[in-house]
Amino acid sequence: MAKYKTEKEILPIKLCKGLVEICDRINRGEPAYLVNDSQPFPQPLHEAFEQLSIKWILRNGKMRHASILNLVEKARHSVETVEPDFC
């Protein structure tokens, strides 16, 4: 019988797949993420960020930040201010 993975097991897999896609892009000389795209990160990484955001928000019922994606976006803008060619 096939063993079905739980959401807890799938999250690290999505993170790894997304990070591998980013590494592949970099190795091909492409940007790590798509700057002007509505979804700049690979789909598995985007889904993992969303899951982490929900878990983080629900852990104590208070929303400290809108989402992890917003934190990543803010960090990216901060880095690009210092190093414009970062993407």
C-alpha angles and dihedrals in degrees: 000000000000116000114227116218121232123233088254090058095043096054097069089044091055091047091051094046091050093048091048089053089052091049090049090052091051092047090053090052093251126131114276089235135011105259101198097034123110087232107034096177129067113273096250092051091046091052092047091051090051092051091048090049092053092046091048093049094046096047093086104004093248124109107220093169129012092244145323088258089061090051091050091048091050091049091049092052090048091052093045090053089061098031111025094186093057096111 
